[in-house]
């Protein structure tokens, strides 16, 4: 598995802390069996929560991680951007994940086993200058799964550098409901060490999140993310830099379950304090019979601070679980 920055602790992440968020339950409803005997998997509509529909003036057109109507959780990626085309298949079978194709313009083949606790192993081969690695390790959980310890050893290669490494992580997540308002806190402390090159990097992530139902159908989500780092790595893809960002959205779901109509409107705002830019977006999403998600257009503006970049308007197509 590649080592991307951890996802922000947004409203969707609160469910992992055992909290109930408005509007997600309906996405898990099992679909009825169509005529002719064909049966969709019971959790098929629920898989759309991680699907990324791409229809943007900056990111191109297509779909990432579209679930196929088969029993196994098999997903298709096909996206045409202004400069390249992504295509591939990915799968999740319990703790085992696999992927093969071109993702974000990088050829990739991966097989990873990462249960919450127990034996871990991963094999990843990538092209176009991205790193490849093989690793094995073990994870344990305490405090009812709220705290997780992970230790891996492996070898990674990128460019002319081949580096044995160790990876140690401690992560914890807690959630609490206060008067109907859901709050969450998660932290991860990690250390990558490269003994042959004599290098190491430590980092700490802190995620804060809030989900508040303000009125019937109206929900506020807010999150804040901080990352602190020290040291350096021998494999460039493992490098984690200082990060500091805040985001939030206000969503209103209109009543009505059948037929065509406006299903939700949403206003989003974000500030990347490290990258020195702000973004604001407005979304209108429609109900369409037969679709497991609300779908509609989005328009937004990205504004960079003076000297940090060029501001621009962006357009897109967004989805939301029913």
Secondary structure, 3 states (H helix, E strand, C coil): CCCCCCCCCCHHHHHHHCCCCCCCHHHHCCCCCCCCCCCCCCCCHHHHHHCEEEEECCCEEEEEEEECCCCCEEEEEEEECCCCEEEEEEEEECCEEEEEEEECCEEEEEEEEECCCEEEEEEEEECCCCCEEEEEEEEEEECCCCEEEEEEEEEEEECCEEEEEEEEEEEEEEEEEECCEEEEEEEEEEEEEECCCCEEEEEEEEEEEEEEEEECCEEEEEEEEEEEEEECCCCHHHCCCCEEEEEEEEEEECCCCCCCEEEEEEEEEEEECCCCEEEEEEEEEEECCCCCEEEEEEEEEEEECCCCCCCEEEEEEEEEEC
